[in-house]
Amino acid sequence: MSVVATVLVALVALIHVYIVVLEMVLWTTPRGRAAFGLEEQFAIDTRALAANQGLYNGFLAAGLAYGLLRDDVEIQALFLVFVLVAGLFGAATASRRILVVQALPAALALGALALA
């Protein structure tokens, strides 16, 4: 596998670790609210939903990390597809910004894997 593919897969995993922290730990803080454009009361009211969402993003990061540790391109590709689908769904239902933050990095990493 190429160094570029490895770096891109690791970057997608790290993005999802950051999303986990934002959704599970920082959701109601000024930093968390600013990241998602939330009013304070809405963040408080949706804290449990955000934590649940963060857990799923943690599974994506864990799957990518596992694929990297095992040097298993198929596992990496599978979890990148999961990330891409989640990013496309999020962009269609929540915010177009998710295309750039989540879907584009996953697509680039998938492309790099395919070329490796």
C-alpha positions in Angstrom: 0.0 0.0 0.0 1.3 3.5 -0.8 2.3 6.0 1.8 -0.3 8.4 0.4 -3.1 5.9 0.9 -1.9 5.1 4.4 -1.7 8.8 5.3 -5.2 9.5 3.9 -6.8 6.6 5.7 -5.2 7.7 8.9 -6.4 11.3 8.3 -10.0 10.0 7.9 -9.6 8.0 11.1 -8.3 11.1 13.0 -11.1 13.3 11.7 -13.6 10.8 13.1 -11.7 10.7 16.5 -12.1 14.5 16.5 -15.8 14.2 15.7 -16.2 11.7 18.6 -14.7 14.3 20.9 -16.9 17.0 19.6 -20.1 15.0 19.8 -19.5 13.0 23.0 -17.5 15.5 25.1 -17.7 19.0 23.8 -21.3 19.1 22.4 -22.6 21.6 25.0 -19.4 23.7 25.3 -18.9 26.9 23.3 -16.4 25.0 21.0 -18.8 22.1 20.3 -21.8 24.5 19.7 -19.7 26.6 17.4 -18.6 23.6 15.4 -22.2 22.6 14.7 -23.8 26.0 14.8 -26.0 25.1 17.8 -27.9 27.3 20.3 -27.1 26.4 23.9 -30.5 25.0 24.9 -30.7 22.9 21.7 -27.2 21.5 22.5 -28.4 20.7 26.1 -31.6 19.1 24.8 -29.8 16.9 22.2 -26.8 15.9 24.3 -27.8 12.2 24.4 -28.5 12.0 20.7 -25.1 13.6 20.0 -23.3 11.1 22.2 -25.0 8.3 20.4 -24.0 9.8 17.1 -20.4 10.2 18.4 -20.3 6.5 19.4 -21.0 5.5 15.8 -18.3 7.8 14.5 -16.0 6.1 17.0 -16.8 2.8 15.4 -15.8 4.2 12.0 -12.5 5.5 13.5 -11.9 2.1 15.2 -12.5 0.2 12.0 -10.1 2.3 10.0 -7.5 2.0 12.7 -7.9 -1.7 12.8 -7.5 -1.9 9.0 -4.3 0.2 9.3 -2.9 -1.9 12.1 -3.6 -5.1 10.2 -2.4 -3.6 6.9 -5.7 -4.9 5.5 -6.8 -2.9 2.5 -10.2 -4.6 2.3 -11.1 -3.5 5.8 -9.9 0.0 5.2 -11.9 0.2 2.0 -15.0 -1.2 3.7 -14.9 1.4 6.5 -14.1 4.2 4.0 -17.2 3.2 2.1 -19.1 3.4 5.4 -17.7 6.9 6.0 -18.5 8.0 2.5 -22.1 6.8 2.7 -22.5 8.5 6.1 -21.0 11.7 4.7 -23.3 11.7 1.7 -26.4 11.0 3.9 -25.3 13.7 6.3 -24.8 16.2 3.5 -28.3 15.4 2.1 -30.1 15.5 5.5 -28.1 17.8 7.8 -25.4 20.1 6.2 -23.7 20.3 2.9 -20.5 21.0 4.8 -20.3 17.3 5.7 -19.4 16.7 2.0 -16.1 18.5 2.6 -15.4 17.3 6.2 -16.4 13.7 5.9 -17.2 12.5 2.4 -14.4 14.1 0.4 -11.6 12.8 2.6 -13.1 9.3 2.5 -13.4 9.5 -1.3 -9.8 10.6 -1.7 -8.6 7.9 0.6 -10.6 5.3 -1.4 -9.1 6.6 -4.6 -5.6 6.3 -3.2 -6.3 2.8 -2.0 -7.5 1.8 -5.5 -4.4 3.3 -7.1 -2.0 1.6 -4.6 
